């Protein structure tokens, strides 16, 4: 079997995911203007699942999940989809989109820390330095928020999103799912949508705070954002991500996330009118350096 598919896949996945998931951050902020995080994730994940499973049927792929793969599929969905998607939505409700994007994409550094005990990838000096850069970036973002009295809940949700996603990535490297990527991604999206629906039903009796500062976007913007979110970020984006994790080392797979926060911050500026502070840009720079230090040895190898 030729080894060429892996480099080709990496080349295609890096710019594609940077655009799809980077622009998805301001897009989600637009959707949260009218929907709660539970509604957003139920519809987005559920529709993405329907599209992928329908594509699998059209291509004649078997949808049956082998008994030995079911637990892996559920755990991967809980970590990579449920935890990540709900945390990112709540992070944007309780903080700026740009800052949430930056903090979430410290994810490659958390992959380094989690991969050490799980898949025996011992961090070298370069990767240890990346952890220090990431911590410095987080502190740079957090200290001004504490000093100004801004709530830290959004930052906590963003960090939780990155940790959940990193745990899912390492889990797949240790216990890969033996299913076609379209089928595996479709079932995981469907399970995550079900969890979001259940959470929304349980939260109906609790008033969800919807910040008044969120602008009211016109319906055409909401519809366009929903289409991009479902077709681009959910269906195509997760298909690319799970396919990359299945074929590439954890470090190279995480390379596809390196440009996402940059696209996300620029998208928040262009589409939402946000103006990140110098500490936001400094945090972005430090966390980007941290991610680059993590990924450089794996990419060179």
JOCORPE-V477070 format. One record per residue. N is the residue number from 0. SS is DSSP state (@ for helix, = for strand, . for the rest). NEAR is the number of other C-alpha atoms within 10 Angstrom. D_FIRST is the distance of its C-alpha to the first C-alpha in Angstrom with 2 decimals. Layout:
n=<N/N>
ss=<SS/SS>
near=<NEAR/NEAR>
d_first=<D_FIRST/D_FIRST>
//
This chain:
n=<0/1/2/3/4/5/6/7/8/9/10/11/12/13/14/15/16/17/18/19/20/21/22/23/24/25/26/27/28/29/30/31/32/33/34/35/36/37/38/39/40/41/42/43/44/45/46/47/48/49/50/51/52/53/54/55/56/57/58/59/60/61/62/63/64/65/66/67/68/69/70/71/72/73/74/75/76/77/78/79/80/81/82/83/84/85/86/87/88/89/90/91/92/93/94/95/96/97/98/99/100/101/102/103/104/105/106/107/108/109/110/111/112/113/114/115/116/117/118/119/120/121/122/123/124/125/126/127/128/129/130/131/132/133/134/135/136/137/138/139/140/141/142/143/144/145/146/147/148/149/150/151/152/153/154/155/156/157/158/159/160/161/162/163/164/165/166/167/168/169/170/171/172/173/174/175/176/177/178/179/180/181/182/183/184/185/186/187/188/189/190/191/192/193/194/195/196/197/198/199/200/201/202/203/204/205/206/207/208/209/210/211/212/213/214/215/216/217/218/219/220/221/222/223/224/225/226/227/228/229/230/231/232/233/234/235/236/237/238/239/240/241/242/243/244/245/246/247/248/249/250/251/252/253/254/255/256/257/258/259/260/261/262/263/264/265/266/267/268/269/270/271/272/273/274/275/276/277/278/279/280/281/282/283/284/285/286/287/288/289/290/291/292/293/294/295/296/297/298/299/300>
ss=<./././@/@/@/@/@/@/@/@/@/@/@/@/@/@/@/@/@/@/@/@/@/@/@/@/@/@/@/@/./././././@/@/@/@/@/@/@/@/@/@/@/@/@/@/@/@/@/@/@/@/@/@/././././././././@/@/@/@/@/@/@/@/@/@/@/@/@/@/@/@/@/@/@/@/@/@/@/@/@/@/@/./././@/@/@/@/@/@/@/@/././@/@/@/@/@/@/@/@/@/@/@/@/@/./././././@/@/@/@/@/@/@/@/@/@/@/@/@/@/@/@/@/@/@/@/@/@/@/@/././././@/@/@/@/@/@/@/@/@/@/@/@/@/@/@/@/@/@/@/@/@/@/././././././@/@/@/@/@/@/@/@/@/@/@/@/@/@/@/@/@/@/@/@/@/@/././././././././././././././././@/@/@/@/@/@/@/@/@/@/@/@/@/@/@/@/@/@/@/@/@/@/@/@/@/@/@/@/@/././@/@/@/@/@/@/@/@/././@/@/@/@/@/@/@/@/@/@/@/@/@/./././././@/@/@/@/@/@/@/@/@/@/@/@/@/@/@/@/@/@/@/@/@/@/@/.>
near=<4/5/8/8/12/17/14/10/16/22/12/12/21/22/15/19/23/22/20/22/24/24/26/26/26/29/26/23/23/24/22/22/18/16/14/18/23/23/19/23/28/24/17/23/28/25/20/28/27/16/18/25/23/16/15/18/13/9/9/9/15/12/16/10/15/10/8/10/15/13/12/17/22/15/17/26/25/22/21/27/26/25/20/24/23/20/25/25/26/22/27/25/24/21/19/19/28/28/27/29/29/30/29/26/29/32/26/35/31/22/25/25/19/20/23/13/10/14/14/10/14/13/16/12/8/15/22/17/17/27/23/15/23/27/18/17/26/23/14/19/23/21/12/13/15/11/8/8/9/13/13/15/15/24/28/18/26/31/26/21/32/27/25/25/28/27/23/22/29/23/22/19/18/13/15/16/21/14/17/14/20/24/23/24/29/29/24/24/31/22/22/27/27/18/18/24/19/13/15/18/13/10/12/9/8/9/7/10/9/14/11/8/8/14/11/12/12/9/10/9/13/19/13/13/19/20/14/18/26/22/17/21/26/27/25/20/23/24/19/23/20/19/21/22/19/19/17/17/14/24/22/25/26/26/22/24/24/24/19/26/27/23/22/27/29/20/22/26/16/12/14/18/11/16/14/16/12/11/19/22/19/16/25/27/17/23/31/25/18/27/29/19/21/28/25/15/14/15/15/7/6>
d_first=<0.00/3.81/6.55/9.00/9.77/11.64/14.12/14.71/15.43/17.72/19.50/20.28/21.16/23.61/26.19/25.79/26.51/29.21/31.07/30.56/31.45/33.83/35.99/35.81/38.20/41.20/40.27/40.57/43.89/45.17/44.18/45.89/49.09/49.45/47.24/47.03/43.74/43.55/44.01/41.59/38.74/39.55/39.47/36.62/34.21/35.43/35.08/31.61/30.70/32.32/30.45/26.98/27.81/29.40/26.31/24.30/26.98/26.97/23.25/23.80/21.88/23.47/25.69/26.49/25.78/25.15/28.02/25.99/24.60/28.00/29.43/26.37/26.56/30.30/30.22/27.56/29.70/32.85/31.58/29.39/31.45/34.90/35.91/34.48/35.81/39.24/39.78/38.97/41.36/44.16/43.54/44.37/47.42/48.81/47.94/46.77/43.42/42.70/43.42/41.42/38.37/38.73/39.20/36.35/33.79/34.56/31.73/29.21/31.92/32.34/28.60/29.23/32.20/30.65/27.34/29.45/30.83/28.05/24.73/26.51/25.74/29.02/30.43/31.39/34.42/32.80/31.75/35.13/36.78/34.86/36.52/39.89/39.33/38.36/41.47/43.59/42.35/43.13/46.56/47.28/46.66/48.56/51.68/53.14/52.58/54.52/57.25/57.75/57.75/54.73/53.05/49.93/48.60/46.27/44.81/44.38/42.51/40.22/39.43/38.87/36.37/34.32/34.51/33.51/30.46/29.43/29.91/27.67/24.87/25.16/25.52/22.15/20.50/22.39/22.23/19.37/20.03/17.82/18.71/17.57/18.66/21.33/22.83/22.77/24.32/26.84/28.10/28.44/30.40/32.58/33.37/34.23/36.46/38.23/38.94/40.35/42.52/43.81/44.57/46.37/48.44/49.43/50.35/52.57/55.65/54.93/55.73/52.73/53.95/53.02/53.98/56.61/55.30/52.33/53.14/53.39/50.90/51.65/50.05/48.01/46.37/45.67/44.09/41.93/40.85/40.02/37.86/35.86/35.61/34.31/32.00/30.78/31.00/30.54/28.20/26.00/26.37/25.40/22.44/21.12/22.13/20.60/17.26/17.44/18.56/15.79/12.98/15.10/17.50/20.98/22.53/20.24/20.46/24.21/24.24/24.43/27.83/29.39/30.98/31.91/35.29/36.28/35.69/37.42/40.46/40.84/40.47/43.15/45.41/44.94/44.95/47.07/49.33/48.53/49.55/47.76/49.99/49.41/48.34/45.65/44.34/44.68/42.80/40.02/39.85/39.81/37.18/34.99/35.38/34.52/31.28/30.47/31.12/28.78/25.87/26.35/25.02/21.83/21.29/22.00/19.61>
//
